[in-house]
Amino acid sequence: MIDRERPGYPRLVLAMLLLVYAFNFLDRQILGILAKPIQAELNLNDAQFGLIGGPPFAILYSVLGVPFALLADRVGKARVIATALIV
């Protein structure tokens, strides 16, 4: 078991969260970086391509935000965050 009282524990947690945030940021930006090749490959115009990234992202966050918050209240924030990091 991890000792939360160890002096280096907060830094380890911060480093893990920073790494996951960096991957999350890159994951969200990759669609914009590769926009032209994706549009060319799938023969999409700008409006169609915009529908790929915008609404699904917003719907996912708005629909799943409340259930995950309730889950965090019931089982604990640390477990929900750890599971999200693993997934």
Backbone as ProteinMPNN parsed JSONL, in Angstrom:
{"seq_chain_A": "MIDRERPGYPRLVLAMLLLVYAFNFLDRQILGILAKPIQAELNLNDAQFGLIGGPPFAILYSVLGVPFALLADRVGKARVIATALIV", "coords_chain_A": {"N_chain_A": [[0.846, -1.19, 0.0], [0.428, 2.269, -0.628], [2.081, 4.776, 1.129], [0.638, 7.542, 2.27], [1.612, 9.526, 3.819], [4.237, 9.863, 3.288], [6.985, 11.994, 2.392], [7.413, 12.438, -0.385], [5.055, 11.772, -1.628], [2.906, 13.667, -2.363], [4.159, 14.965, -4.519], [4.515, 12.881, -6.318], [1.855, 12.225, -6.929], [1.085, 14.657, -8.093], [2.815, 14.678, -10.321], [1.846, 12.447, -11.738], [-0.781, 13.295, -12.319], [-0.186, 15.539, -13.892], [1.071, 14.335, -16.092], [-1.06, 12.791, -17.13], [-2.819, 14.871, -17.735], [-1.372, 16.153, -19.744], [-1.403, 14.199, -21.779], [-4.168, 14.125, -22.182], [-4.619, 16.73, -23.122], [-3.116, 16.682, -25.517], [-4.55, 14.702, -26.836], [-6.994, 15.977, -27.285], [-6.161, 18.022, -28.962], [-5.176, 16.809, -31.233], [-7.04, 16.311, -33.222], [-7.464, 18.827, -34.354], [-4.882, 19.354, -35.27], [-4.512, 17.437, -37.236], [-6.475, 18.083, -39.055], [-6.749, 18.821, -41.866], [-5.623, 16.541, -43.345], [-7.444, 14.556, -42.441], [-9.916, 15.574, -43.312], [-9.473, 15.503, -46.076], [-9.118, 12.753, -46.52], [-11.588, 11.671, -45.737], [-13.337, 13.093, -47.253], [-14.705, 15.461, -46.292], [-16.456, 18.513, -45.614], [-15.867, 21.754, -44.035], [-17.931, 22.194, -42.136], [-18.986, 19.629, -41.685], [-16.724, 18.384, -40.643], [-16.433, 19.887, -38.326], [-18.548, 18.944, -36.82], [-17.607, 16.544, -35.933], [-15.838, 16.907, -33.756], [-16.805, 18.925, -31.935], [-19.707, 18.842, -30.849], [-19.864, 16.04, -29.868], [-17.86, 16.025, -27.848], [-18.77, 18.043, -26.067], [-21.282, 17.01, -25.338], [-20.591, 14.584, -24.145], [-19.151, 15.463, -21.858], [-21.134, 17.028, -20.58], [-23.23, 15.226, -20.118], [-22.095, 13.101, -18.678], [-20.914, 14.32, -16.515], [-22.42, 14.902, -14.101], [-23.285, 12.257, -13.207], [-20.71, 11.113, -12.684], [-19.804, 12.825, -10.701], [-21.618, 12.282, -8.648], [-20.94, 9.6, -8.242], [-18.324, 9.948, -7.313], [-18.868, 11.186, -4.882], [-20.036, 9.062, -3.532], [-18.239, 6.797, -3.585], [-15.777, 7.874, -3.201], [-13.425, 10.394, -3.976], [-10.743, 9.87, -4.64], [-10.694, 7.207, -5.568], [-12.318, 7.385, -7.862], [-10.841, 9.182, -9.401], [-8.455, 7.722, -9.673], [-9.368, 5.491, -11.112], [-10.226, 6.77, -13.444], [-7.767, 7.735, -14.356], [-6.475, 5.335, -14.928], [-8.115, 4.278, -16.924]], "CA_chain_A": [[0.0, 0.0, 0.0], [1.187, 3.516, -0.707], [2.034, 5.577, 2.347], [0.276, 8.924, 1.904], [2.325, 10.448, 4.698], [5.613, 10.02, 2.805], [7.235, 13.344, 1.892], [7.361, 12.542, -1.832], [3.758, 11.348, -2.153], [2.196, 14.716, -3.109], [4.839, 15.22, -5.795], [4.207, 11.747, -7.192], [0.479, 12.42, -7.395], [1.104, 15.798, -8.999], [3.469, 14.257, -11.565], [0.915, 11.566, -12.454], [-1.87, 14.115, -12.841], [0.375, 16.361, -14.954], [1.264, 13.465, -17.245], [-2.371, 12.473, -17.688], [-3.339, 16.103, -18.321], [-0.654, 16.385, -21.006], [-1.969, 13.285, -22.775], [-5.533, 14.586, -22.451], [-4.502, 17.92, -23.951], [-2.694, 16.245, -26.846], [-5.654, 13.958, -27.43], [-7.991, 16.943, -27.769], [-5.588, 18.867, -30.005], [-4.762, 16.042, -32.406], [-8.056, 16.475, -34.268], [-7.175, 20.088, -35.027], [-3.595, 19.258, -35.951], [-4.662, 16.584, -38.415], [-7.75, 18.42, -39.695], [-6.707, 18.767, -43.331], [-5.546, 15.165, -43.847], [-8.678, 13.83, -42.142], [-10.933, 16.072, -44.237], [-9.177, 15.011, -47.422], [-9.331, 11.307, -46.557], [-13.015, 11.351, -45.581], [-14.112, 13.996, -48.129], [-15.588, 16.249, -45.438], [-16.287, 19.967, -45.642], [-15.559, 22.289, -42.701], [-19.068, 22.002, -41.233], [-19.04, 18.213, -41.313], [-15.593, 18.111, -39.769], [-16.726, 20.521, -37.042], [-19.474, 18.097, -36.071], [-16.878, 15.4, -35.372], [-15.192, 17.208, -32.491], [-17.494, 19.82, -31.016], [-20.852, 18.314, -30.092], [-19.617, 14.842, -29.049], [-17.07, 16.397, -26.673], [-19.642, 18.778, -25.145], [-22.333, 16.11, -24.845], [-19.972, 13.632, -23.23], [-18.856, 16.13, -20.584], [-22.349, 17.492, -19.905], [-24.056, 14.093, -19.715], [-21.412, 12.252, -17.703], [-20.38, 15.098, -15.403], [-23.203, 14.722, -12.876], [-23.153, 10.898, -12.668], [-19.387, 10.884, -12.113], [-19.73, 13.584, -9.448], [-22.347, 11.486, -7.65], [-20.11, 8.436, -7.957], [-17.204, 10.405, -6.487], [-19.394, 11.41, -3.534], [-20.37, 7.791, -2.902], [-17.112, 5.874, -3.397], [-14.563, 8.629, -2.877], [-12.785, 11.074, -5.112], [-9.469, 9.23, -4.987], [-10.966, 6.008, -6.381], [-12.821, 7.802, -9.166], [-9.704, 9.769, -10.143], [-7.533, 6.634, -10.006], [-9.986, 4.718, -12.192], [-10.177, 7.594, -14.655], [-6.377, 7.747, -14.818], [-6.172, 4.04, -15.509], [-8.86, 4.159, -18.195]], "C_chain_A": [[0.884, 1.245, 0.0], [0.987, 4.317, 0.57], [1.805, 7.04, 1.972], [1.009, 9.961, 2.743], [3.774, 10.657, 4.269], [5.808, 11.413, 2.239], [7.092, 13.477, 0.377], [6.016, 12.212, -2.445], [3.017, 12.456, -2.895], [2.843, 15.025, -4.459], [4.578, 14.104, -6.794], [2.805, 11.893, -7.775], [0.419, 13.566, -8.387], [1.731, 15.429, -10.341], [2.551, 13.36, -12.39], [-0.223, 12.373, -13.077], [-1.395, 15.009, -13.987], [0.565, 15.544, -16.228], [-0.069, 13.128, -17.918], [-2.985, 13.711, -18.342], [-2.667, 16.398, -19.66], [-1.187, 15.481, -22.105], [-3.394, 13.692, -23.154], [-5.511, 15.791, -23.375], [-4.11, 17.546, -25.383], [-3.808, 15.513, -27.572], [-6.717, 14.902, -27.998], [-7.463, 17.774, -28.926], [-5.289, 18.118, -31.292], [-5.765, 16.162, -33.542], [-7.821, 17.768, -35.042], [-5.879, 20.051, -35.814], [-3.726, 18.482, -37.258], [-5.93, 16.882, -39.208], [-7.717, 18.242, -41.21], [-6.559, 17.342, -43.868], [-6.818, 14.348, -43.599], [-9.787, 14.264, -43.095], [-10.705, 15.532, -45.641], [-9.485, 13.524, -47.535], [-10.81, 10.942, -46.529], [-13.927, 12.205, -46.457], [-15.151, 14.792, -47.347], [-15.363, 17.735, -45.686], [-16.064, 20.446, -44.209], [-16.685, 22.053, -41.701], [-19.159, 20.553, -40.77], [-17.899, 17.853, -40.365], [-15.81, 18.717, -38.381], [-17.659, 19.692, -36.186], [-18.782, 16.884, -35.45], [-16.375, 15.708, -33.96], [-16.014, 17.978, -31.494], [-18.608, 19.192, -30.208], [-20.573, 17.034, -29.309], [-18.849, 15.145, -27.768], [-17.965, 17.081, -25.633], [-20.711, 17.876, -24.537], [-21.753, 15.13, -23.835], [-19.721, 14.269, -21.869], [-20.127, 16.546, -19.853], [-23.202, 16.333, -19.408], [-23.394, 13.28, -18.602], [-20.875, 13.006, -16.493], [-21.109, 14.841, -14.095], [-23.118, 13.287, -12.357], [-21.771, 10.608, -12.058], [-19.2, 11.666, -10.814], [-20.462, 12.836, -8.329], [-21.554, 10.242, -7.259], [-18.939, 8.81, -7.058], [-17.655, 10.675, -5.053], [-19.628, 10.096, -2.803], [-19.151, 6.919, -2.613], [-15.803, 6.576, -3.068], [-13.887, 9.167, -4.129], [-11.523, 10.36, -5.569], [-9.692, 8.005, -5.87], [-11.459, 6.378, -7.768], [-11.685, 8.371, -10.005], [-8.733, 8.666, -10.559], [-8.085, 5.787, -11.151], [-9.945, 5.483, -13.495], [-8.758, 7.657, -15.218], [-6.009, 6.436, -15.491], [-6.857, 3.867, -16.861], [-8.255, 5.085, -19.219]], "O_chain_A": [[1.971, 1.242, 0.578], [-0.139, 4.509, 1.029], [2.691, 7.691, 1.418], [1.019, 11.144, 2.404], [4.467, 11.518, 4.811], [4.877, 11.969, 1.656], [6.685, 14.536, -0.102], [5.84, 12.354, -3.655], [2.528, 12.2, -3.995], [2.145, 15.313, -5.431], [4.435, 14.36, -7.99], [2.6, 11.705, -8.974], [-0.238, 13.451, -9.422], [1.225, 15.83, -11.39], [2.485, 13.499, -13.612], [-0.583, 12.153, -14.233], [-2.13, 15.213, -14.953], [0.253, 16.016, -17.321], [-0.18, 13.18, -19.143], [-3.608, 13.603, -19.399], [-3.324, 16.844, -20.601], [-1.401, 15.928, -23.232], [-3.775, 13.611, -24.322], [-6.304, 15.866, -24.314], [-4.704, 18.037, -26.343], [-3.991, 15.682, -28.777], [-7.27, 14.649, -29.068], [-8.237, 18.19, -29.788], [-5.161, 18.74, -32.347], [-5.379, 16.119, -34.71], [-7.968, 17.792, -36.264], [-5.78, 20.639, -36.891], [-3.115, 18.841, -38.264], [-6.409, 16.026, -39.953], [-8.584, 17.572, -41.77], [-7.304, 16.96, -44.771], [-7.221, 13.546, -44.442], [-10.515, 13.426, -43.626], [-11.657, 15.146, -46.318], [-10.05, 13.082, -48.536], [-11.239, 10.014, -47.216], [-15.148, 12.06, -46.41], [-16.332, 14.799, -47.696], [-14.239, 18.172, -45.934], [-16.07, 19.643, -43.275], [-16.423, 21.744, -40.539], [-19.386, 20.288, -39.59], [-18.089, 17.107, -39.405], [-15.416, 18.125, -37.376], [-17.576, 19.73, -34.958], [-19.325, 16.266, -34.535], [-16.475, 14.865, -33.068], [-15.928, 17.705, -30.297], [-18.47, 19.023, -28.997], [-21.01, 16.937, -28.163], [-19.152, 14.583, -26.715], [-17.922, 16.734, -24.453], [-21.006, 17.975, -23.346], [-22.354, 14.875, -22.792], [-20.044, 13.678, -20.838], [-20.197, 16.429, -18.629], [-23.842, 16.453, -18.363], [-24.072, 12.822, -17.683], [-20.424, 12.38, -15.534], [-20.468, 14.586, -13.075], [-22.897, 13.101, -11.16], [-21.676, 9.933, -11.033], [-18.499, 11.201, -9.916], [-19.977, 12.769, -7.199], [-21.503, 9.874, -6.085], [-18.599, 8.064, -6.139], [-16.905, 10.42, -4.111], [-19.441, 10.019, -1.589], [-19.034, 6.361, -1.522], [-14.827, 5.926, -2.695], [-13.792, 8.508, -5.164], [-11.269, 10.261, -6.769], [-8.947, 7.792, -6.826], [-11.063, 5.753, -8.752], [-11.58, 8.07, -11.194], [-8.239, 8.677, -11.687], [-7.343, 5.409, -12.058], [-9.66, 4.907, -14.545], [-8.575, 7.633, -16.436], [-5.311, 6.426, -16.505], [-6.257, 3.374, -17.817], [-8.727, 5.142, -20.355]]}, "name": "protein", "num_of_chains": 1, "seq": "MIDRERPGYPRLVLAMLLLVYAFNFLDRQILGILAKPIQAELNLNDAQFGLIGGPPFAILYSVLGVPFALLADRVGKARVIATALIV"}
